[in-house]
Amino acid sequence: MSRKFVIALTVLLCLLSVVNGVVLFLNTAAPSRAAIAGLSYQDLIRDPDFTRAVKTVVQECKVNVDIAKVVC
C-alpha cells in the first residue's frame, strides 16, 4: 500500500470516529416509554402486579425491570 493511501485511510477512520462520538453524545433516539391504564412508565416499573404479569408472559426470558430490559 502506498503511503498516501495509508494516510488517507487513517484520516477517514479518525473522522468517522469523531462523527460516531458526536452522534453518541447527542443521542437523538427517543426512549420508548409505556403508558397503560393511566399509569406512567415509572408507575408500571414499580407495580409488582405488572412486573409479575410481564414475567409470566416471557417465562423463558430474564426480565430486569430496573433497566426495563427483557433478555431471551
C-alpha positions as CSV (number, residue, x, y, z in Angstrom):
1,M,0.0,0.0,0.0
2,S,1.2,3.5,-0.8
3,R,1.9,6.0,2.0
4,K,-0.8,8.4,0.7
5,F,-3.4,5.6,0.9
6,V,-2.5,4.7,4.5
7,I,-2.6,8.4,5.5
8,A,-6.0,8.9,3.7
9,L,-7.4,5.8,5.4
10,T,-6.2,6.9,8.8
11,V,-7.7,10.4,8.4
12,L,-11.0,8.8,7.2
13,L,-11.1,6.5,10.2
14,C,-10.4,9.4,12.6
15,L,-13.2,11.4,11.0
16,L,-15.6,8.5,11.3
17,S,-14.7,8.1,14.9
18,V,-15.4,11.8,15.6
19,V,-18.8,11.6,13.9
20,N,-19.6,8.4,15.9
21,G,-18.7,10.2,19.1
22,V,-20.9,13.2,18.2
23,V,-23.8,11.0,17.4
24,L,-23.4,9.1,20.7
25,F,-23.1,12.4,22.6
26,L,-26.3,13.9,21.0
27,N,-28.3,10.6,21.4
28,T,-31.1,11.7,19.2
29,A,-33.1,8.5,19.7
30,A,-36.2,8.9,21.8
31,P,-36.6,6.3,24.5
32,S,-39.7,4.2,24.4
33,R,-42.0,4.6,27.4
34,A,-45.2,2.7,28.1
35,A,-48.4,4.2,29.4
36,I,-51.1,1.7,30.3
37,A,-54.4,2.4,32.1
38,G,-53.3,5.9,33.0
39,L,-50.1,4.6,34.7
40,S,-46.8,6.2,33.7
41,Y,-43.7,4.3,32.9
42,Q,-42.3,4.9,36.4
43,D,-45.6,3.6,37.9
44,L,-45.5,0.5,35.8
45,I,-42.0,-0.5,36.7
46,R,-42.8,-0.1,40.4
47,D,-46.1,-2.1,40.2
48,P,-45.5,-5.7,41.4
49,D,-48.6,-7.0,39.6
50,F,-47.4,-5.6,36.3
51,T,-43.9,-7.0,36.8
52,R,-45.4,-10.4,37.6
53,A,-47.6,-10.3,34.5
54,V,-44.6,-9.4,32.3
55,K,-42.6,-12.3,33.8
56,T,-45.5,-14.7,33.2
57,V,-45.7,-13.7,29.5
58,V,-42.0,-14.1,28.9
59,Q,-41.3,-17.1,31.1
60,E,-38.3,-18.2,29.1
61,C,-36.7,-14.8,29.3
62,K,-35.0,-12.8,32.0
63,V,-36.8,-9.5,32.9
64,N,-34.8,-6.7,34.5
65,V,-37.3,-4.1,35.5
66,D,-34.6,-1.8,36.9
67,I,-33.3,-1.1,33.4
68,A,-36.5,-2.0,31.5
69,K,-34.9,-4.9,29.6
70,V,-36.1,-8.3,28.5
71,V,-33.3,-10.8,27.6
72,C,-34.4,-14.0,25.9
